[in-house]
Amino acid sequence: MPTLIEHGRSAEAVEVGQQAVRLEPLSECSHKALIAAYLAAGDRARAVRQFQEHAALLWSEMGLRPSEATVALVRHLLRDRPS
């Protein structure tokens, strides 16, 4: 999916990411890719909501929190949001 993003095909990256999350809802890699796709598409609010949904699912299903890499990605999104 990064290849789609790198080629300016963010809408397709979002579709692929959504499908990946549907197929593997507990996959942190799938959620990170979808978060990155939403960011590339300019939808920061949806990227943050996706992280929140992922965090809630991980906690409710496995008693786990998102990895530091995923948390760092979301912090980056929030820090770099336009004012």
C-alpha positions in Angstrom: 0.0 0.0 0.0 2.8 2.5 0.5 3.4 2.2 -3.2 -0.2 3.4 -3.9 0.4 6.3 -1.6 3.8 7.1 -3.2 2.1 7.2 -6.6 -0.6 9.6 -5.4 -3.3 6.9 -5.4 -4.5 7.6 -1.8 -8.1 6.8 -2.5 -7.2 3.3 -3.6 -4.8 3.0 -0.6 -7.8 3.8 1.7 -9.9 1.1 0.0 -7.1 -1.5 0.2 -6.5 -0.6 3.9 -10.2 -0.8 4.8 -10.3 -4.3 3.2 -7.2 -5.4 5.1 -8.7 -4.2 8.4 -12.0 -6.1 7.6 -10.0 -9.3 6.9 -7.7 -9.0 9.9 -9.3 -6.6 12.4 -6.6 -7.3 15.0 -3.7 -6.7 12.7 -1.8 -3.6 13.8 0.0 -3.5 10.5 -3.3 -3.2 8.6 -4.5 -0.4 10.9 -1.3 1.5 10.6 -1.5 1.2 6.8 -5.1 2.5 6.8 -4.1 5.4 9.1 -1.3 6.3 6.7 -3.7 6.1 3.8 -6.2 8.4 5.5 -3.4 10.8 6.2 -2.3 10.7 2.5 -5.9 11.4 1.5 -5.9 14.4 3.7 -8.4 13.0 6.2 -6.6 13.5 9.5 -9.8 13.3 11.6 -10.5 9.8 10.1 -6.9 8.7 10.7 -7.2 9.6 14.4 -10.6 7.9 14.6 -9.1 4.8 13.0 -6.4 4.8 15.7 -9.0 5.1 18.4 -11.1 2.3 17.0 -7.9 0.1 16.7 -6.9 0.9 20.3 -10.3 0.1 21.7 -10.5 -3.2 19.7 -7.0 -4.3 20.9 -7.9 -3.5 24.5 -11.3 -5.2 24.4 -10.2 -8.3 22.5 -6.7 -8.9 23.8 -6.1 -6.5 26.8 -3.3 -4.9 24.8 -2.4 -1.3 23.9 -1.1 -0.2 20.4 2.6 -0.5 19.9 4.9 2.5 20.3 5.3 2.7 16.6 1.6 3.2 16.1 1.3 5.7 18.9 4.3 7.6 17.4 2.5 7.7 14.0 -0.6 9.2 15.5 1.4 11.7 17.6 3.0 12.7 14.3 -0.4 13.2 12.7 -1.6 15.3 15.6 1.5 17.4 15.7 1.6 18.1 12.0 -2.1 18.9 11.6 -2.8 22.2 9.9 -4.0 25.1 12.2 
